Amino acid sequence: MNSRLAEEGRRKVVLHLAGCKACREEMALLIKLKKNQEENLKEVPQEIKTSAFSQIPKKKTWQNVFQCLDPLYDAMKLVGMTVRFATELI
């Protein structure tokens, strides 16, 4: 559990888990997934960060810069959505 529940909510969840094998198994799976994700999360290597910025055209126009950053923006948006989703489930 992510400890965002009030005390009353936590009690209800604990009582439910005590009597529901399917939910206990799902909770155990979610805990394993969270632990696995945390253990395997790695910092992006500097060479990748550097090479990503080398893709920006040398001609300094804002339009070119923003167009080159579109894939990075999309990737970061997807990462953010995934992390929020995982955080809400765990």
PDB file of N, CA, C and O in Angstrom:
ATOM      1  N   MET A   1       0.846  -1.182   0.000  1.00  0.00           N
ATOM      2  CA  MET A   1       0.000   0.000   0.000  1.00  0.00           C
ATOM      3  C   MET A   1       0.884   1.234   0.000  1.00  0.00           C
ATOM      4  O   MET A   1       2.035   1.179   0.433  1.00  0.00           O
ATOM      5  N   ASN A   2       0.357   2.331  -0.477  1.00  0.00           N
ATOM      6  CA  ASN A   2       1.173   3.523  -0.615  1.00  0.00           C
ATOM      7  C   ASN A   2       1.018   4.507   0.533  1.00  0.00           C
ATOM      8  O   ASN A   2       1.547   5.616   0.457  1.00  0.00           O
ATOM      9  N   SER A   3       0.320   4.144   1.578  1.00  0.00           N
ATOM     10  CA  SER A   3       0.177   4.948   2.803  1.00  0.00           C
ATOM     11  C   SER A   3      -0.537   6.268   2.585  1.00  0.00           C
ATOM     12  O   SER A   3      -0.386   7.183   3.395  1.00  0.00           O
ATOM     13  N   ARG A   4      -1.307   6.394   1.520  1.00  0.00           N
ATOM     14  CA  ARG A   4      -2.056   7.627   1.314  1.00  0.00           C
ATOM     15  C   ARG A   4      -3.463   7.539   1.895  1.00  0.00           C
ATOM     16  O   ARG A   4      -4.188   8.533   1.912  1.00  0.00           O
ATOM     17  N   LEU A   5      -3.847   6.379   2.363  1.00  0.00           N
ATOM     18  CA  LEU A   5      -5.179   6.221   2.940  1.00  0.00           C
ATOM     19  C   LEU A   5      -5.207   6.725   4.377  1.00  0.00           C
ATOM     20  O   LEU A   5      -4.214   6.650   5.101  1.00  0.00           O
ATOM     21  N   ALA A   6      -6.363   7.238   4.771  1.00  0.00           N
ATOM     22  CA  ALA A   6      -6.554   7.610   6.169  1.00  0.00           C
ATOM     23  C   ALA A   6      -6.631   6.321   6.986  1.00  0.00           C
ATOM     24  O   ALA A   6      -6.759   5.232   6.426  1.00  0.00           O
ATOM     25  N   GLU A   7      -6.552   6.446   8.282  1.00  0.00           N
ATOM     26  CA  GLU A   7      -6.548   5.276   9.168  1.00  0.00           C
ATOM     27  C   GLU A   7      -7.767   4.382   8.929  1.00  0.00           C
ATOM     28  O   GLU A   7      -7.632   3.161   8.860  1.00  0.00           O
ATOM     29  N   GLU A   8      -8.936   4.970   8.803  1.00  0.00           N
ATOM     30  CA  GLU A   8     -10.157   4.181   8.573  1.00  0.00           C
ATOM     31  C   GLU A   8     -10.073   3.406   7.262  1.00  0.00           C
ATOM     32  O   GLU A   8     -10.457   2.238   7.204  1.00  0.00           O
ATOM     33  N   GLY A   9      -9.574   4.048   6.216  1.00  0.00           N
ATOM     34  CA  GLY A   9      -9.418   3.378   4.926  1.00  0.00           C
ATOM     35  C   GLY A   9      -8.437   2.226   5.007  1.00  0.00           C
ATOM     36  O   GLY A   9      -8.662   1.169   4.418  1.00  0.00           O
ATOM     37  N   ARG A  10      -7.352   2.426   5.733  1.00  0.00           N
ATOM     38  CA  ARG A  10      -6.360   1.355   5.907  1.00  0.00           C
ATOM     39  C   ARG A  10      -6.964   0.155   6.616  1.00  0.00           C
ATOM     40  O   ARG A  10      -6.714  -0.992   6.246  1.00  0.00           O
ATOM     41  N   ARG A  11      -7.757   0.433   7.634  1.00  0.00           N
ATOM     42  CA  ARG A  11      -8.404  -0.667   8.368  1.00  0.00           C
ATOM     43  C   ARG A  11      -9.307  -1.477   7.450  1.00  0.00           C
ATOM     44  O   ARG A  11      -9.314  -2.707   7.503  1.00  0.00           O
ATOM     45  N   LYS A  12     -10.069  -0.784   6.609  1.00  0.00           N
ATOM     46  CA  LYS A  12     -10.964  -1.478   5.685  1.00  0.00           C
ATOM     47  C   LYS A  12     -10.186  -2.349   4.709  1.00  0.00           C
ATOM     48  O   LYS A  12     -10.582  -3.478   4.421  1.00  0.00           O
ATOM     49  N   VAL A  13      -9.079  -1.817   4.202  1.00  0.00           N
ATOM     50  CA  VAL A  13      -8.264  -2.583   3.258  1.00  0.00           C
ATOM     51  C   VAL A  13      -7.681  -3.811   3.941  1.00  0.00           C
ATOM     52  O   VAL A  13      -7.711  -4.908   3.382  1.00  0.00           O
ATOM     53  N   VAL A  14      -7.149  -3.634   5.148  1.00  0.00           N
ATOM     54  CA  VAL A  14      -6.562  -4.761   5.884  1.00  0.00           C
ATOM     55  C   VAL A  14      -7.606  -5.828   6.159  1.00  0.00           C
ATOM     56  O   VAL A  14      -7.344  -7.017   5.982  1.00  0.00           O
ATOM     57  N   LEU A  15      -8.785  -5.410   6.588  1.00  0.00           N
ATOM     58  CA  LEU A  15      -9.855  -6.379   6.852  1.00  0.00           C
ATOM     59  C   LEU A  15     -10.255  -7.109   5.572  1.00  0.00           C
ATOM     60  O   LEU A  15     -10.485  -8.318   5.586  1.00  0.00           O
ATOM     61  N   HIS A  16     -10.335  -6.376   4.479  1.00  0.00           N
ATOM     62  CA  HIS A  16     -10.694  -7.021   3.211  1.00  0.00           C
ATOM     63  C   HIS A  16      -9.623  -8.020   2.799  1.00  0.00           C
ATOM     64  O   HIS A  16      -9.936  -9.143   2.405  1.00  0.00           O
ATOM     65  N   LEU A  17      -8.360  -7.613   2.891  1.00  0.00           N
ATOM     66  CA  LEU A  17      -7.271  -8.510   2.496  1.00  0.00           C
ATOM     67  C   LEU A  17      -7.226  -9.763   3.364  1.00  0.00           C
ATOM     68  O   LEU A  17      -6.853 -10.838   2.894  1.00  0.00           O
ATOM     69  N   ALA A  18      -7.606  -9.621   4.630  1.00  0.00           N
ATOM     70  CA  ALA A  18      -7.607 -10.777   5.525  1.00  0.00           C
ATOM     71  C   ALA A  18      -8.577 -11.858   5.048  1.00  0.00           C
ATOM     72  O   ALA A  18      -8.350 -13.045   5.284  1.00  0.00           O
ATOM     73  N   GLY A  19      -9.649 -11.451   4.384  1.00  0.00           N
ATOM     74  CA  GLY A  19     -10.639 -12.434   3.960  1.00  0.00           C
ATOM     75  C   GLY A  19     -10.695 -12.706   2.474  1.00  0.00           C
ATOM     76  O   GLY A  19     -11.517 -13.508   2.029  1.00  0.00           O
ATOM     77  N   CYS A  20      -9.842 -12.060   1.689  1.00  0.00           N
ATOM     78  CA  CYS A  20      -9.933 -12.210   0.231  1.00  0.00           C
ATOM     79  C   CYS A  20      -8.587 -12.652  -0.345  1.00  0.00           C
ATOM     80  O   CYS A  20      -7.672 -11.848  -0.522  1.00  0.00           O
ATOM     81  N   LYS A  21      -8.493 -13.935  -0.627  1.00  0.00           N
ATOM     82  CA  LYS A  21      -7.248 -14.508  -1.134  1.00  0.00           C
ATOM     83  C   LYS A  21      -6.843 -13.890  -2.477  1.00  0.00           C
ATOM     84  O   LYS A  21      -5.661 -13.632  -2.703  1.00  0.00           O
ATOM     85  N   ALA A  22      -7.806 -13.651  -3.364  1.00  0.00           N
ATOM     86  CA  ALA A  22      -7.498 -13.089  -4.685  1.00  0.00           C
ATOM     87  C   ALA A  22      -6.856 -11.705  -4.552  1.00  0.00           C
ATOM     88  O   ALA A  22      -5.892 -11.391  -5.250  1.00  0.00           O
ATOM     89  N   CYS A  23      -7.391 -10.892  -3.663  1.00  0.00           N
ATOM     90  CA  CYS A  23      -6.835  -9.544  -3.473  1.00  0.00           C
ATOM     91  C   CYS A  23      -5.467  -9.591  -2.793  1.00  0.00           C
ATOM     92  O   CYS A  23      -4.595  -8.777  -3.098  1.00  0.00           O
ATOM     93  N   ARG A  24      -5.274 -10.549  -1.864  1.00  0.00           N
ATOM     94  CA  ARG A  24      -3.952 -10.712  -1.241  1.00  0.00           C
ATOM     95  C   ARG A  24      -2.917 -11.073  -2.299  1.00  0.00           C
ATOM     96  O   ARG A  24      -1.807 -10.541  -2.304  1.00  0.00           O
ATOM     97  N   GLU A  25      -3.293 -11.980  -3.194  1.00  0.00           N
ATOM     98  CA  GLU A  25      -2.362 -12.389  -4.252  1.00  0.00           C
ATOM     99  C   GLU A  25      -2.052 -11.220  -5.188  1.00  0.00           C
ATOM    100  O   GLU A  25      -0.910 -11.036  -5.608  1.00  0.00           O
ATOM    101  N   GLU A  26      -3.081 -10.435  -5.509  1.00  0.00           N
ATOM    102  CA  GLU A  26      -2.858  -9.279  -6.375  1.00  0.00           C
ATOM    103  C   GLU A  26      -1.974  -8.244  -5.673  1.00  0.00           C
ATOM    104  O   GLU A  26      -1.089  -7.660  -6.299  1.00  0.00           O
ATOM    105  N   MET A  27      -2.208  -8.016  -4.382  1.00  0.00           N
ATOM    106  CA  MET A  27      -1.382  -7.078  -3.615  1.00  0.00           C
ATOM    107  C   MET A  27       0.061  -7.564  -3.577  1.00  0.00           C
ATOM    108  O   MET A  27       0.986  -6.764  -3.721  1.00  0.00           O
ATOM    109  N   ALA A  28       0.263  -8.856  -3.386  1.00  0.00           N
ATOM    110  CA  ALA A  28       1.616  -9.408  -3.368  1.00  0.00           C
ATOM    111  C   ALA A  28       2.294  -9.196  -4.725  1.00  0.00           C
ATOM    112  O   ALA A  28       3.475  -8.854  -4.780  1.00  0.00           O
ATOM    113  N   LEU A  29       1.559  -9.395  -5.809  1.00  0.00           N
ATOM    114  CA  LEU A  29       2.116  -9.173  -7.147  1.00  0.00           C
ATOM    115  C   LEU A  29       2.489  -7.704  -7.341  1.00  0.00           C
ATOM    116  O   LEU A  29       3.558  -7.397  -7.868  1.00  0.00           O
ATOM    117  N   LEU A  30       1.616  -6.806  -6.918  1.00  0.00           N
ATOM    118  CA  LEU A  30       1.904  -5.373  -7.067  1.00  0.00           C
ATOM    119  C   LEU A  30       3.124  -4.965  -6.248  1.00  0.00           C
ATOM    120  O   LEU A  30       3.931  -4.152  -6.697  1.00  0.00           O
ATOM    121  N   ILE A  31       3.259  -5.524  -5.057  1.00  0.00           N
ATOM    122  CA  ILE A  31       4.428  -5.225  -4.234  1.00  0.00           C
ATOM    123  C   ILE A  31       5.698  -5.735  -4.916  1.00  0.00           C
ATOM    124  O   ILE A  31       6.716  -5.042  -4.923  1.00  0.00           O
ATOM    125  N   LYS A  32       5.646  -6.941  -5.491  1.00  0.00           N
ATOM    126  CA  LYS A  32       6.805  -7.491  -6.215  1.00  0.00           C
ATOM    127  C   LYS A  32       7.154  -6.624  -7.422  1.00  0.00           C
ATOM    128  O   LYS A  32       8.328  -6.367  -7.686  1.00  0.00           O
ATOM    129  N   LEU A  33       6.127  -6.172  -8.158  1.00  0.00           N
ATOM    130  CA  LEU A  33       6.368  -5.318  -9.323  1.00  0.00           C
ATOM    131  C   LEU A  33       7.023  -4.002  -8.912  1.00  0.00           C
ATOM    132  O   LEU A  33       7.957  -3.533  -9.562  1.00  0.00           O
ATOM    133  N   LYS A  34       6.526  -3.417  -7.832  1.00  0.00           N
ATOM    134  CA  LYS A  34       7.097  -2.153  -7.357  1.00  0.00           C
ATOM    135  C   LYS A  34       8.552  -2.351  -6.942  1.00  0.00           C
ATOM    136  O   LYS A  34       9.416  -1.547  -7.291  1.00  0.00           O
ATOM    137  N   LYS A  35       8.819  -3.413  -6.202  1.00  0.00           N
ATOM    138  CA  LYS A  35      10.186  -3.684  -5.750  1.00  0.00           C
ATOM    139  C   LYS A  35      11.112  -3.913  -6.947  1.00  0.00           C
ATOM    140  O   LYS A  35      12.226  -3.392  -6.982  1.00  0.00           O
ATOM    141  N   ASN A  36      10.649  -4.686  -7.917  1.00  0.00           N
ATOM    142  CA  ASN A  36      11.435  -4.963  -9.121  1.00  0.00           C
ATOM    143  C   ASN A  36      11.723  -3.672  -9.876  1.00  0.00           C
ATOM    144  O   ASN A  36      12.849  -3.444 -10.318  1.00  0.00           O
ATOM    145  N   GLN A  37      10.708  -2.830 -10.024  1.00  0.00           N
ATOM    146  CA  GLN A  37      10.878  -1.566 -10.731  1.00  0.00           C
ATOM    147  C   GLN A  37      11.891  -0.685 -10.014  1.00  0.00           C
ATOM    148  O   GLN A  37      12.754  -0.087 -10.656  1.00  0.00           O
ATOM    149  N   GLU A  38      11.795  -0.596  -8.696  1.00  0.00           N
ATOM    150  CA  GLU A  38      12.721   0.237  -7.930  1.00  0.00           C
ATOM    151  C   GLU A  38      14.152  -0.284  -8.017  1.00  0.00           C
ATOM    152  O   GLU A  38      15.091   0.507  -8.104  1.00  0.00           O
ATOM    153  N   GLU A  39      14.331  -1.606  -7.996  1.00  0.00           N
ATOM    154  CA  GLU A  39      15.663  -2.196  -8.060  1.00  0.00           C
ATOM    155  C   GLU A  39      16.311  -2.018  -9.426  1.00  0.00           C
ATOM    156  O   GLU A  39      17.535  -1.934  -9.528  1.00  0.00           O
ATOM    157  N   ASN A  40      15.495  -1.961 -10.478  1.00  0.00           N
ATOM    158  CA  ASN A  40      16.039  -1.903 -11.827  1.00  0.00           C
ATOM    159  C   ASN A  40      16.021  -0.510 -12.447  1.00  0.00           C
ATOM    160  O   ASN A  40      16.434  -0.340 -13.594  1.00  0.00           O
ATOM    161  N   LEU A  41      15.553   0.481 -11.708  1.00  0.00           N
ATOM    162  CA  LEU A  41      15.532   1.848 -12.205  1.00  0.00           C
ATOM    163  C   LEU A  41      16.962   2.369 -12.250  1.00  0.00           C
ATOM    164  O   LEU A  41      17.678   2.339 -11.249  1.00  0.00           O
ATOM    165  N   LYS A  42      17.366   2.843 -13.410  1.00  0.00           N
ATOM    166  CA  LYS A  42      18.744   3.310 -13.568  1.00  0.00           C
ATOM    167  C   LYS A  42      18.755   4.722 -14.123  1.00  0.00           C
ATOM    168  O   LYS A  42      17.840   5.146 -14.828  1.00  0.00           O
ATOM    169  N   GLU A  43      19.808   5.430 -13.786  1.00  0.00           N
ATOM    170  CA  GLU A  43      20.008   6.770 -14.307  1.00  0.00           C
ATOM    171  C   GLU A  43      20.365   6.673 -15.793  1.00  0.00           C
ATOM    172  O   GLU A  43      21.060   5.749 -16.216  1.00  0.00           O
ATOM    173  N   VAL A  44      19.883   7.632 -16.569  1.00  0.00           N
ATOM    174  CA  VAL A  44      20.212   7.658 -17.990  1.00  0.00           C
ATOM    175  C   VAL A  44      21.690   8.014 -18.120  1.00  0.00           C
ATOM    176  O   VAL A  44      22.127   9.027 -17.573  1.00  0.00           O
ATOM    177  N   PRO A  45      22.472   7.195 -18.839  1.00  0.00           N
ATOM    178  CA  PRO A  45      23.910   7.483 -18.990  1.00  0.00           C
ATOM    179  C   PRO A  45      24.153   8.831 -19.665  1.00  0.00           C
ATOM    180  O   PRO A  45      23.389   9.256 -20.532  1.00  0.00           O
ATOM    181  N   GLN A  46      25.223   9.487 -19.253  1.00  0.00           N
ATOM    182  CA  GLN A  46      25.558  10.800 -19.786  1.00  0.00           C
ATOM    183  C   GLN A  46      25.734  10.771 -21.298  1.00  0.00           C
ATOM    184  O   GLN A  46      25.362  11.731 -21.972  1.00  0.00           O
ATOM    185  N   GLU A  47      26.293   9.691 -21.850  1.00  0.00           N
ATOM    186  CA  GLU A  47      26.506   9.625 -23.302  1.00  0.00           C
ATOM    187  C   GLU A  47      25.183   9.670 -24.064  1.00  0.00           C
ATOM    188  O   GLU A  47      25.119  10.219 -25.164  1.00  0.00           O
ATOM    189  N   ILE A  48      24.134   9.098 -23.488  1.00  0.00           N
ATOM    190  CA  ILE A  48      22.826   9.152 -24.138  1.00  0.00           C
ATOM    191  C   ILE A  48      22.251  10.563 -24.031  1.00  0.00           C
ATOM    192  O   ILE A  48      21.688  11.084 -24.994  1.00  0.00           O
ATOM    193  N   LYS A  49      22.395  11.178 -22.856  1.00  0.00           N
ATOM    194  CA  LYS A  49      21.925  12.550 -22.697  1.00  0.00           C
ATOM    195  C   LYS A  49      22.635  13.473 -23.686  1.00  0.00           C
ATOM    196  O   LYS A  49      22.000  14.310 -24.327  1.00  0.00           O
ATOM    197  N   THR A  50      23.942  13.318 -23.805  1.00  0.00           N
ATOM    198  CA  THR A  50      24.731  14.156 -24.698  1.00  0.00           C
ATOM    199  C   THR A  50      24.347  13.928 -26.152  1.00  0.00           C
ATOM    200  O   THR A  50      24.197  14.883 -26.914  1.00  0.00           O
ATOM    201  N   SER A  51      24.187  12.665 -26.542  1.00  0.00           N
ATOM    202  CA  SER A  51      23.859  12.380 -27.940  1.00  0.00           C
ATOM    203  C   SER A  51      22.466  12.873 -28.296  1.00  0.00           C
ATOM    204  O   SER A  51      22.218  13.247 -29.442  1.00  0.00           O
ATOM    205  N   ALA A  52      21.558  12.879 -27.336  1.00  0.00           N
ATOM    206  CA  ALA A  52      20.211  13.389 -27.609  1.00  0.00           C
ATOM    207  C   ALA A  52      20.273  14.870 -27.952  1.00  0.00           C
ATOM    208  O   ALA A  52      19.591  15.321 -28.873  1.00  0.00           O
ATOM    209  N   PHE A  53      21.076  15.626 -27.229  1.00  0.00           N
ATOM    210  CA  PHE A  53      21.181  17.051 -27.505  1.00  0.00           C
ATOM    211  C   PHE A  53      21.984  17.344 -28.765  1.00  0.00           C
ATOM    212  O   PHE A  53      21.849  18.422 -29.344  1.00  0.00           O
ATOM    213  N   SER A  54      22.810  16.410 -29.194  1.00  0.00           N
ATOM    214  CA  SER A  54      23.548  16.633 -30.445  1.00  0.00           C
ATOM    215  C   SER A  54      22.634  16.556 -31.662  1.00  0.00           C
ATOM    216  O   SER A  54      23.021  16.968 -32.755  1.00  0.00           O
ATOM    217  N   GLN A  55      21.433  16.034 -31.481  1.00  0.00           N
ATOM    218  CA  GLN A  55      20.469  15.941 -32.573  1.00  0.00           C
ATOM    219  C   GLN A  55      19.781  17.282 -32.867  1.00  0.00           C
ATOM    220  O   GLN A  55      19.121  17.433 -33.895  1.00  0.00           O
ATOM    221  N   ILE A  56      19.938  18.235 -31.972  1.00  0.00           N
ATOM    222  CA  ILE A  56      19.326  19.546 -32.184  1.00  0.00           C
ATOM    223  C   ILE A  56      20.120  20.271 -33.261  1.00  0.00           C
ATOM    224  O   ILE A  56      21.343  20.371 -33.169  1.00  0.00           O
ATOM    225  N   PRO A  57      19.435  20.775 -34.279  1.00  0.00           N
ATOM    226  CA  PRO A  57      20.149  21.455 -35.368  1.00  0.00           C
ATOM    227  C   PRO A  57      20.967  22.641 -34.875  1.00  0.00           C
ATOM    228  O   PRO A  57      20.613  23.295 -33.894  1.00  0.00           O
ATOM    229  N   LYS A  58      22.065  22.905 -35.572  1.00  0.00           N
ATOM    230  CA  LYS A  58      22.951  24.009 -35.195  1.00  0.00           C
ATOM    231  C   LYS A  58      22.316  25.360 -35.515  1.00  0.00           C
ATOM    232  O   LYS A  58      22.634  26.366 -34.881  1.00  0.00           O
ATOM    233  N   LYS A  59      21.425  25.382 -36.492  1.00  0.00           N
ATOM    234  CA  LYS A  59      20.729  26.615 -36.832  1.00  0.00           C
ATOM    235  C   LYS A  59      19.777  26.935 -35.690  1.00  0.00           C
ATOM    236  O   LYS A  59      18.901  26.134 -35.365  1.00  0.00           O
ATOM    237  N   LYS A  60      19.944  28.093 -35.085  1.00  0.00           N
ATOM    238  CA  LYS A  60      19.212  28.445 -33.870  1.00  0.00           C
ATOM    239  C   LYS A  60      17.868  29.104 -34.174  1.00  0.00           C
ATOM    240  O   LYS A  60      17.737  30.326 -34.107  1.00  0.00           O
ATOM    241  N   THR A  61      16.895  28.303 -34.501  1.00  0.00           N
ATOM    242  CA  THR A  61      15.531  28.819 -34.595  1.00  0.00           C
ATOM    243  C   THR A  61      14.691  28.045 -33.597  1.00  0.00           C
ATOM    244  O   THR A  61      14.877  26.841 -33.418  1.00  0.00           O
ATOM    245  N   TRP A  62      13.783  28.726 -32.959  1.00  0.00           N
ATOM    246  CA  TRP A  62      12.951  28.088 -31.945  1.00  0.00           C
ATOM    247  C   TRP A  62      12.126  26.960 -32.536  1.00  0.00           C
ATOM    248  O   TRP A  62      11.891  25.946 -31.879  1.00  0.00           O
ATOM    249  N   GLN A  63      11.690  27.132 -33.763  1.00  0.00           N
ATOM    250  CA  GLN A  63      10.880  26.092 -34.395  1.00  0.00           C
ATOM    251  C   GLN A  63      11.682  24.798 -34.532  1.00  0.00           C
ATOM    252  O   GLN A  63      11.170  23.717 -34.237  1.00  0.00           O
ATOM    253  N   ASN A  64      12.932  24.903 -34.977  1.00  0.00           N
ATOM    254  CA  ASN A  64      13.784  23.711 -35.106  1.00  0.00           C
ATOM    255  C   ASN A  64      14.032  23.047 -33.755  1.00  0.00           C
ATOM    256  O   ASN A  64      13.995  21.823 -33.631  1.00  0.00           O
ATOM    257  N   VAL A  65      14.283  23.869 -32.760  1.00  0.00           N
ATOM    258  CA  VAL A  65      14.564  23.320 -31.430  1.00  0.00           C
ATOM    259  C   VAL A  65      13.347  22.557 -30.914  1.00  0.00           C
ATOM    260  O   VAL A  65      13.478  21.429 -30.439  1.00  0.00           O
ATOM    261  N   PHE A  66      12.172  23.163 -31.003  1.00  0.00           N
ATOM    262  CA  PHE A  66      10.979  22.516 -30.487  1.00  0.00           C
ATOM    263  C   PHE A  66      10.627  21.253 -31.271  1.00  0.00           C
ATOM    264  O   PHE A  66      10.157  20.274 -30.690  1.00  0.00           O
ATOM    265  N   GLN A  67      10.849  21.267 -32.576  1.00  0.00           N
ATOM    266  CA  GLN A  67      10.565  20.074 -33.381  1.00  0.00           C
ATOM    267  C   GLN A  67      11.484  18.929 -32.972  1.00  0.00           C
ATOM    268  O   GLN A  67      11.043  17.782 -32.910  1.00  0.00           O
ATOM    269  N   CYS A  68      12.729  19.215 -32.697  1.00  0.00           N
ATOM    270  CA  CYS A  68      13.677  18.170 -32.297  1.00  0.00           C
ATOM    271  C   CYS A  68      13.375  17.638 -30.899  1.00  0.00           C
ATOM    272  O   CYS A  68      13.694  16.492 -30.584  1.00  0.00           O
ATOM    273  N   LEU A  69      12.775  18.453 -30.083  1.00  0.00           N
ATOM    274  CA  LEU A  69      12.474  18.025 -28.719  1.00  0.00           C
ATOM    275  C   LEU A  69      11.143  17.284 -28.603  1.00  0.00           C
ATOM    276  O   LEU A  69      10.834  16.742 -27.541  1.00  0.00           O
ATOM    277  N   ASP A  70      10.356  17.251 -29.672  1.00  0.00           N
ATOM    278  CA  ASP A  70       9.063  16.559 -29.628  1.00  0.00           C
ATOM    279  C   ASP A  70       9.177  15.100 -29.185  1.00  0.00           C
ATOM    280  O   ASP A  70       8.419  14.678 -28.312  1.00  0.00           O
ATOM    281  N   PRO A  71      10.100  14.310 -29.756  1.00  0.00           N
ATOM    282  CA  PRO A  71      10.196  12.911 -29.296  1.00  0.00           C
ATOM    283  C   PRO A  71      10.591  12.805 -27.819  1.00  0.00           C
ATOM    284  O   PRO A  71      10.109  11.927 -27.104  1.00  0.00           O
ATOM    285  N   LEU A  72      11.463  13.696 -27.373  1.00  0.00           N
ATOM    286  CA  LEU A  72      11.868  13.685 -25.967  1.00  0.00           C
ATOM    287  C   LEU A  72      10.677  14.038 -25.075  1.00  0.00           C
ATOM    288  O   LEU A  72      10.458  13.410 -24.039  1.00  0.00           O
ATOM    289  N   TYR A  73       9.919  15.040 -25.485  1.00  0.00           N
ATOM    290  CA  TYR A  73       8.723  15.427 -24.732  1.00  0.00           C
ATOM    291  C   TYR A  73       7.735  14.266 -24.658  1.00  0.00           C
ATOM    292  O   TYR A  73       7.186  13.977 -23.594  1.00  0.00           O
ATOM    293  N   ASP A  74       7.512  13.606 -25.789  1.00  0.00           N
ATOM    294  CA  ASP A  74       6.576  12.471 -25.807  1.00  0.00           C
ATOM    295  C   ASP A  74       7.054  11.347 -24.893  1.00  0.00           C
ATOM    296  O   ASP A  74       6.262  10.748 -24.165  1.00  0.00           O
ATOM    297  N   ALA A  75       8.355  11.067 -24.939  1.00  0.00           N
ATOM    298  CA  ALA A  75       8.904   9.999 -24.101  1.00  0.00           C
ATOM    299  C   ALA A  75       8.765  10.344 -22.620  1.00  0.00           C
ATOM    300  O   ALA A  75       8.392   9.491 -21.815  1.00  0.00           O
ATOM    301  N   MET A  76       9.063  11.586 -22.263  1.00  0.00           N
ATOM    302  CA  MET A  76       8.965  11.991 -20.866  1.00  0.00           C
ATOM    303  C   MET A  76       7.506  11.993 -20.391  1.00  0.00           C
ATOM    304  O   MET A  76       7.224  11.655 -19.242  1.00  0.00           O
ATOM    305  N   LYS A  77       6.602  12.367 -21.265  1.00  0.00           N
ATOM    306  CA  LYS A  77       5.183  12.339 -20.926  1.00  0.00           C
ATOM    307  C   LYS A  77       4.741  10.901 -20.660  1.00  0.00           C
ATOM    308  O   LYS A  77       4.006  10.643 -19.707  1.00  0.00           O
ATOM    309  N   LEU A  78       5.185   9.973 -21.494  1.00  0.00           N
ATOM    310  CA  LEU A  78       4.856   8.567 -21.309  1.00  0.00           C
ATOM    311  C   LEU A  78       5.448   8.031 -20.012  1.00  0.00           C
ATOM    312  O   LEU A  78       4.784   7.288 -19.289  1.00  0.00           O
ATOM    313  N   VAL A  79       6.687   8.402 -19.712  1.00  0.00           N
ATOM    314  CA  VAL A  79       7.314   7.978 -18.455  1.00  0.00           C
ATOM    315  C   VAL A  79       6.513   8.514 -17.276  1.00  0.00           C
ATOM    316  O   VAL A  79       6.249   7.784 -16.321  1.00  0.00           O
ATOM    317  N   GLY A  80       6.126   9.784 -17.338  1.00  0.00           N
ATOM    318  CA  GLY A  80       5.349  10.376 -16.254  1.00  0.00           C
ATOM    319  C   GLY A  80       4.021   9.669 -16.048  1.00  0.00           C
ATOM    320  O   GLY A  80       3.619   9.407 -14.914  1.00  0.00           O
ATOM    321  N   MET A  81       3.343   9.362 -17.146  1.00  0.00           N
ATOM    322  CA  MET A  81       2.063   8.671 -17.051  1.00  0.00           C
ATOM    323  C   MET A  81       2.241   7.284 -16.452  1.00  0.00           C
ATOM    324  O   MET A  81       1.430   6.850 -15.634  1.00  0.00           O
ATOM    325  N   THR A  82       3.300   6.585 -16.857  1.00  0.00           N
ATOM    326  CA  THR A  82       3.561   5.243 -16.353  1.00  0.00           C
ATOM    327  C   THR A  82       3.861   5.271 -14.858  1.00  0.00           C
ATOM    328  O   THR A  82       3.355   4.444 -14.099  1.00  0.00           O
ATOM    329  N   VAL A  83       4.684   6.225 -14.443  1.00  0.00           N
ATOM    330  CA  VAL A  83       5.033   6.329 -13.025  1.00  0.00           C
ATOM    331  C   VAL A  83       3.802   6.683 -12.200  1.00  0.00           C
ATOM    332  O   VAL A  83       3.599   6.113 -11.128  1.00  0.00           O
ATOM    333  N   ARG A  84       2.972   7.617 -12.679  1.00  0.00           N
ATOM    334  CA  ARG A  84       1.753   7.956 -11.948  1.00  0.00           C
ATOM    335  C   ARG A  84       0.827   6.756 -11.850  1.00  0.00           C
ATOM    336  O   ARG A  84       0.246   6.504 -10.794  1.00  0.00           O
ATOM    337  N   PHE A  85       0.687   6.018 -12.934  1.00  0.00           N
ATOM    338  CA  PHE A  85      -0.161   4.827 -12.942  1.00  0.00           C
ATOM    339  C   PHE A  85       0.338   3.795 -11.936  1.00  0.00           C
ATOM    340  O   PHE A  85      -0.436   3.247 -11.151  1.00  0.00           O
ATOM    341  N   ALA A  86       1.641   3.543 -11.973  1.00  0.00           N
ATOM    342  CA  ALA A  86       2.217   2.556 -11.056  1.00  0.00           C
ATOM    343  C   ALA A  86       2.078   3.012  -9.603  1.00  0.00           C
ATOM    344  O   ALA A  86       1.781   2.206  -8.721  1.00  0.00           O
ATOM    345  N   THR A  87       2.293   4.301  -9.358  1.00  0.00           N
ATOM    346  CA  THR A  87       2.188   4.829  -7.997  1.00  0.00           C
ATOM    347  C   THR A  87       0.770   4.700  -7.469  1.00  0.00           C
ATOM    348  O   THR A  87       0.569   4.387  -6.296  1.00  0.00           O
ATOM    349  N   GLU A  88      -0.202   4.934  -8.315  1.00  0.00           N
ATOM    350  CA  GLU A  88      -1.591   4.823  -7.884  1.00  0.00           C
ATOM    351  C   GLU A  88      -1.982   3.380  -7.581  1.00  0.00           C
ATOM    352  O   GLU A  88      -2.805   3.126  -6.701  1.00  0.00           O
ATOM    353  N   LEU A  89      -1.390   2.440  -8.310  1.00  0.00           N
ATOM    354  CA  LEU A  89      -1.731   1.031  -8.091  1.00  0.00           C
ATOM    355  C   LEU A  89      -1.038   0.442  -6.876  1.00  0.00           C
ATOM    356  O   LEU A  89      -1.552  -0.475  -6.237  1.00  0.00           O
ATOM    357  N   ILE A  90       0.118   0.970  -6.570  1.00  0.00           N
ATOM    358  CA  ILE A  90       0.920   0.356  -5.498  1.00  0.00           C
ATOM    359  C   ILE A  90       0.820   1.171  -4.223  1.00  0.00           C
ATOM    360  O   ILE A  90       1.425   0.813  -3.213  1.00  0.00           O
TER     361      ILE A  90
END
